[in-house]
Amino acid sequence: MRIFVSSTFRDLASERQRAIQVLEQMSLPARKMESFVSDPTCPLEVALRELGSSDAVVLIIGFKAGSTVPGKPGVTYTRAEFDRACDLGRPIFAFIKTECGWRTNKEDDPELRDALDQFARAVGERCTPAYFANSEELGEGIALAIGNWETRGRPGARLTFASWEEYFPRRIGLFDYEQTLRGRDAEIARLNTFLEDGQSAVAVLLGRGGIGKTMRLSPRLRQTVKTLLAVRCHFIVPHPGTVLG
């Protein structure tokens, strides 16, 4: 179980440190920019790749919008991470810093100020954020939120294991003859010719195990069993190819 920590950096350094500390105390490895190694791709691609391999996101929003993504006016790196988490359906635990009980925007640049306000609104529409005034409150909020999530079975986390029903689907009989088998048109035509020929008595269907001999033969036999008095079929398994004779 891996948690991606998303936030601006310079203005939330102590808050990030506290969030990472709490996650490590809960034995949950934190994916964070501080531990990124040298990579030939751009920082955003690295961050989104790490986010994609995470099970959930802890999003911390402060008083600053942060840097914008080159070529994408109004889109900050944190916003890009948030959008990717939404696209992937990852659980997002949002925490918004307050001052005197209110969310505060301290950006002087009009574009960044507007970007931060839009980001906060988008987060509020996507999930239910918690609010904190200091690092200790943030740590307590993260521990409570992640704890509740784990109690509910971590809904929305990556599916690293198939369910019992997925791994052992219910079906009638040992083999599933309802699947569509393709690439045997010539063999099927020859088989049909044999079944319609009243003079032929024996057909030998050759092919290695699991190639689809029984599956291809059974439907045709079921259709013609009412008109044929006897059909003898010999299956010869140890053969590298499939030959109908």
Secondary structure in CASP SS format (residue, H / E / C, confidence):
PFRMAT SS
TARGET T0000
AUTHOR 0000-0000-0000
METHOD secondary structure of the structure
MODEL  1
M C 1.00
R C 1.00
I E 1.00
F E 1.00
V E 1.00
S E 1.00
S E 1.00
T C 1.00
F C 1.00
R H 1.00
D H 1.00
L H 1.00
A H 1.00
S H 1.00
E H 1.00
R H 1.00
Q H 1.00
R H 1.00
A H 1.00
I H 1.00
Q H 1.00
V H 1.00
L H 1.00
E H 1.00
Q H 1.00
M C 1.00
S C 1.00
L C 1.00
P C 1.00
A E 1.00
R E 1.00
K C 1.00
M H 1.00
E H 1.00
S H 1.00
F C 1.00
V C 1.00
S C 1.00
D C 1.00
P C 1.00
T C 1.00
C C 1.00
P H 1.00
L H 1.00
E H 1.00
V H 1.00
A H 1.00
L H 1.00
R H 1.00
E H 1.00
L H 1.00
G H 1.00
S C 1.00
S C 1.00
D C 1.00
A E 1.00
V E 1.00
V E 1.00
L E 1.00
I E 1.00
I E 1.00
G C 1.00
F C 1.00
K C 1.00
A C 1.00
G C 1.00
S C 1.00
T E 1.00
V C 1.00
P C 1.00
G C 1.00
K C 1.00
P C 1.00
G C 1.00
V C 1.00
T E 1.00
Y H 1.00
T H 1.00
R H 1.00
A H 1.00
E H 1.00
F H 1.00
D H 1.00
R H 1.00
A H 1.00
C H 1.00
D H 1.00
L H 1.00
G C 1.00
R C 1.00
P C 1.00
I E 1.00
F E 1.00
A E 1.00
F E 1.00
I E 1.00
K E 1.00
T E 1.00
E E 1.00
C C 1.00
G C 1.00
W E 1.00
R E 1.00
T C 1.00
N C 1.00
K C 1.00
E C 1.00
D C 1.00
D C 1.00
P H 1.00
E H 1.00
L H 1.00
R H 1.00
D H 1.00
A H 1.00
L H 1.00
D H 1.00
Q H 1.00
F H 1.00
A H 1.00
R H 1.00
A H 1.00
V H 1.00
G H 1.00
E H 1.00
R H 1.00
C C 1.00
T C 1.00
P C 1.00
A E 1.00
Y E 1.00
F E 1.00
A C 1.00
N C 1.00
S H 1.00
E H 1.00
E H 1.00
L H 1.00
G H 1.00
E H 1.00
G H 1.00
I H 1.00
A H 1.00
L H 1.00
A H 1.00
I H 1.00
G H 1.00
N H 1.00
W H 1.00
E H 1.00
T H 1.00
R C 1.00
G C 1.00
R C 1.00
P C 1.00
G C 1.00
A C 1.00
R C 1.00
L C 1.00
T C 1.00
F C 1.00
A C 1.00
S C 1.00
W H 1.00
E H 1.00
E H 1.00
Y H 1.00
F C 1.00
P C 1.00
R C 1.00
R C 1.00
I C 1.00
G C 1.00
L C 1.00
F C 1.00
D C 1.00
Y C 1.00
E C 1.00
Q C 1.00
T C 1.00
L C 1.00
R C 1.00
G C 1.00
R C 1.00
D H 1.00
A H 1.00
E H 1.00
I H 1.00
A H 1.00
R H 1.00
L H 1.00
N H 1.00
T H 1.00
F H 1.00
L H 1.00
E H 1.00
D C 1.00
G C 1.00
Q C 1.00
S C 1.00
A C 1.00
V E 1.00
A E 1.00
V E 1.00
L E 1.00
L E 1.00
G C 1.00
R C 1.00
G C 1.00
G C 1.00
I C 1.00
G C 1.00
K H 1.00
T H 1.00
M H 1.00
R H 1.00
L H 1.00
S H 1.00
P H 1.00
R H 1.00
L H 1.00
R H 1.00
Q H 1.00
T H 1.00
V C 1.00
K C 1.00
T C 1.00
L C 1.00
L C 1.00
A C 1.00
V C 1.00
R E 1.00
C E 1.00
H E 1.00
F E 1.00
I E 1.00
V C 1.00
P C 1.00
H C 1.00
P C 1.00
G C 1.00
T C 1.00
V C 1.00
L E 1.00
G C 1.00
END
